[in-house]
Amino acid sequence: MLLSHQVILKTCTVLEKRVAVKLPEIKHVYQNHTIDSTRWDHFQLRPDDIIVATPYKAGTTWMQNIVLHLIFQDLTPRPIFDTAPWLDSRSRQLDEVVSRLEAQTHRRCIKTHLPLDGLPYFPQVKYVVVGRDARDVFMSMWNHHSNYTPDVYERANNTPGRVGDPLPPCPKSIRDFWQHWISRGWFEWETEGYPYWSNLRHVQTWWNYRHLPNILLVHYNDLLETLEVEIRRVADFLEIEVSPTTGFSAKGGCRKGTDSSQRATGYVYPKYYRKNKGYRTVGTAGSHQTTH
């Protein structure tokens, strides 16, 4: 069957656009005591999947809850680690995580902490990226890391498959932790983020492709200051019409530190943090200014 002139012209136009727009590519493999980017090789994405992609301590769980409230059109708290799991984390068996995701019949939300140069990119999938002032990220990470119990190191360092050095103990001084975190990378292509992975470079990999229509960048401070506006941005981006019965009353259930948000997240890891306060705290902007 011969193609019409119009079809040929349209096809050529599409190909020209694809050549002109360089799409993200995997350039690095991220494997250490906590993450393994190769776990994504064993997961089959669906065209309507939503990936919440953030640096650590930058509002990941908060955005996951917002997305789940939009998907389900209600304020019901859900177990975040099962409903929107962190796929690249080594803390859970890959087969278990993949099986749970494959069994989901609703639109799926998957969490990642990978930079874009370590994550498979699909034009059909939606990526929601949250950025935060690096100084506030550090303060949240200090609270997180300094409250680890021995169980965290046992899980990170002795789970089979670890690549590279073990997770080191937290320095006793916040200044020592800052010096390492801001000036040393874990991977050879990074210059900050030790002993985890980069924060600033992570954001840069996504920022470089902010022009792509399936990548949405959100700032943590905007969530704090204009949450209703940001929920609408996210809903529009995901092509989800907010139910009139839920409306933006959802912002109450999506606000940082609300009961529904805490019940959906804080129940999982009490033995890993002293006084169960290290995993998640109510975030603020400018928290770094209170430390001298």
C-alpha positions in Angstrom: 0.0 0.0 0.0 1.5 3.4 -1.1 1.6 6.1 1.5 0.1 9.5 0.6 2.2 12.6 0.3 0.6 14.0 3.4 1.5 10.9 5.5 5.1 10.9 4.2 5.4 14.6 5.0 3.9 14.1 8.5 6.3 11.2 9.2 9.3 13.2 8.1 8.3 16.1 10.3 8.0 13.7 13.4 11.4 12.2 12.6 13.0 15.7 12.3 11.6 16.7 15.7 13.0 13.5 17.3 16.4 14.2 15.8 16.3 17.8 17.0 15.2 17.0 20.6 17.9 14.9 22.3 16.3 12.6 24.8 17.8 11.6 28.1 20.1 8.6 28.1 21.5 6.3 30.8 25.2 7.3 31.3 25.9 5.8 34.7 25.1 2.8 36.9 24.3 3.8 40.5 25.0 1.0 42.9 26.1 1.4 46.6 24.9 0.4 50.0 21.5 1.9 49.5 20.5 2.1 45.8 20.8 0.0 42.7 19.8 1.5 39.5 19.9 -1.8 37.6 16.7 -2.9 39.5 14.8 -0.8 36.9 16.0 -3.3 34.2 13.6 -5.9 35.7 10.5 -3.7 35.8 8.0 -3.2 33.0 6.6 0.3 32.9 3.1 1.2 31.7 2.3 4.2 29.6 0.3 6.0 32.3 2.8 5.4 35.1 3.9 8.3 37.3 7.4 8.5 38.6 8.1 10.7 41.6 11.8 11.5 41.1 13.5 13.5 43.8 16.8 13.9 45.6 16.6 12.5 49.2 15.1 14.7 51.9 13.4 16.9 49.3 9.7 16.2 49.8 9.5 12.8 48.2 6.9 11.3 50.5 5.0 14.5 50.5 4.7 14.4 46.7 3.9 10.7 46.7 0.9 11.4 49.0 -0.2 14.3 46.8 -0.1 12.0 43.7 -1.9 9.2 45.4 -4.6 11.5 46.7 -5.1 12.6 43.1 -5.1 9.1 41.6 -7.6 7.8 44.1 -9.6 11.1 44.5 -9.8 10.7 48.2 -7.9 11.5 51.4 -7.5 7.9 52.6 -4.1 7.2 54.1 -2.3 4.4 52.3 0.9 2.5 53.1 3.3 4.5 51.0 6.0 1.8 50.8 3.6 -0.7 49.3 1.4 1.6 47.2 4.2 3.7 45.7 7.4 1.8 46.4 11.0 3.0 46.0 12.1 0.7 43.2 15.9 1.4 43.3 16.2 0.8 47.0 18.1 -2.3 48.0 16.1 -2.6 51.3 13.4 -4.8 49.9 13.5 -7.9 47.7 13.2 -6.8 44.0 10.8 -9.7 43.2 8.5 -8.6 46.0 8.4 -5.0 44.9 7.9 -5.8 41.2 5.1 -8.3 42.0 3.2 -5.7 44.1 3.5 -3.2 41.3 2.4 -5.6 38.6 -0.7 -6.6 40.7 -1.9 -3.0 40.9 -4.8 -2.3 38.6 -5.0 1.5 39.2 -2.7 4.1 37.8 0.7 3.5 39.4 3.1 5.8 41.3 6.7 4.7 41.6 9.4 6.5 43.7 13.0 6.9 42.6 16.0 8.8 44.0 18.0 8.3 40.8 19.5 11.1 38.7 18.1 11.2 35.2 21.3 9.9 33.8 20.8 6.6 35.7 17.1 6.1 35.1 15.3 4.7 32.0 13.5 7.5 30.2 10.2 6.9 28.4 8.3 9.7 26.6 4.9 8.2 27.6 5.6 8.2 31.3 5.1 11.2 33.6 8.0 12.3 35.8 7.4 14.6 38.8 10.6 16.1 40.2 10.9 18.0 43.5 13.8 20.2 44.3 14.7 21.8 47.6 17.3 24.3 48.9 20.4 22.1 49.3 21.1 23.6 52.8 17.7 22.4 54.0 18.2 19.0 52.4 21.4 18.8 54.4 19.7 19.6 57.7 17.0 17.1 57.1 19.6 14.5 56.1 21.6 15.2 59.3 18.5 14.6 61.4 18.0 11.4 59.4 21.5 10.1 59.4 22.4 11.0 63.0 19.4 9.1 64.4 20.2 5.8 62.8 20.2 2.7 65.0 22.6 -0.2 64.4 19.8 -1.9 62.4 20.2 0.6 59.6 23.9 -0.2 59.1 23.1 -3.9 59.3 20.4 -3.6 56.6 22.5 -1.4 54.3 25.8 -3.1 54.6 24.9 -6.8 55.0 22.0 -7.1 52.5 23.4 -9.3 49.7 24.4 -7.5 46.5 26.0 -4.4 48.0 28.5 -2.8 45.6 31.4 -0.7 47.0 32.2 0.4 50.5 29.8 0.0 53.4 27.7 2.9 54.7 30.0 4.7 57.2 28.9 5.7 60.7 27.6 9.3 61.1 30.2 11.8 62.3 29.6 13.1 65.8 29.9 16.7 64.6 27.4 18.3 62.2 30.3 20.4 60.8 32.2 17.3 59.9 29.2 15.8 58.2 28.6 19.0 56.3 32.3 19.1 55.1 32.0 15.6 53.7 28.5 16.0 52.2 29.2 19.3 50.4 32.7 18.6 49.0 32.9 14.8 48.4 31.0 12.5 46.1 30.3 8.8 46.6 30.6 8.0 42.9 33.7 9.1 40.9 31.6 11.4 38.7 30.1 13.3 41.6 31.6 16.1 43.8 29.1 16.2 46.7 26.5 14.1 48.5 28.8 11.7 50.5 28.0 9.2 52.0 25.0 8.7 49.8 24.9 10.2 46.3 24.7 13.7 44.8 22.0 16.2 45.6 23.0 19.1 43.5 24.0 17.1 40.5 20.9 15.0 40.8 18.7 18.1 40.3 20.9 19.3 37.5 20.3 16.1 35.5 16.6 16.8 35.6 16.9 20.5 35.1 18.7 20.0 31.8 15.6 18.3 30.4 12.9 20.5 32.0 11.7 21.4 28.5 10.4 17.9 27.9 6.6 17.8 28.1 6.5 14.8 30.5 8.9 16.2 33.1 7.4 18.6 35.8 9.7 20.4 38.2 8.2 21.5 41.6 10.0 23.4 44.3 9.7 22.4 47.9 9.2 26.0 49.0 6.3 26.4 46.6 4.6 23.4 48.2 5.0 25.1 51.6 3.8 28.5 50.5 1.2 27.9 47.7 0.2 24.2 48.1 -3.2 24.6 46.4 -1.6 26.1 43.3 1.0 23.3 43.2 -1.6 20.6 43.6 -3.4 22.1 40.6 -0.1 22.2 38.6 0.5 18.5 39.4 -3.1 17.5 38.6 -3.0 19.4 35.3 0.3 17.8 34.4 -0.9 14.3 35.2 -4.2 15.1 33.3 -6.2 14.3 36.4 -9.4 16.2 37.0 -9.9 16.9 40.6 -13.2 15.6 41.9 -15.6 18.4 43.0 -16.3 16.4 46.2 -12.6 16.3 47.0 -11.5 19.5 45.3 -8.7 21.3 47.0 -9.8 20.3 50.4 -7.2 17.7 49.5 -4.6 20.2 50.4 -5.4 19.6 54.1 -4.6 15.9 53.7 -1.6 16.7 51.6 -0.1 19.3 53.8 3.3 18.5 55.3 2.8 16.9 58.7 -0.9 16.2 58.5 -2.3 13.2 60.2 -3.1 11.3 56.9 0.4 11.9 55.6 2.1 10.7 58.8 -0.1 7.6 59.2 0.7 6.7 55.6 4.5 6.8 56.2 5.7 6.6 59.7 4.6 3.1 60.6 7.2 1.1 58.8 10.7 1.8 60.3 10.5 2.4 64.0 13.4 0.2 64.8 15.7 2.0 62.5 15.6 5.4 64.1 16.2 6.4 67.7 12.8 7.5 69.2 11.4 7.0 65.7 12.1 10.6 64.7 14.8 10.2 62.1 12.9 9.0 59.0 10.5 11.9 58.6 10.1 15.3 60.2 7.9 18.2 59.4 10.1 20.2 56.9 10.5 23.9 56.7 12.3 26.3 54.4 15.4 27.9 55.9 16.0 25.3 58.7 19.7 25.6 58.0 19.6 29.2 59.4 19.0 27.9 62.9 22.3 26.0 63.0 25.5 27.9 63.7 
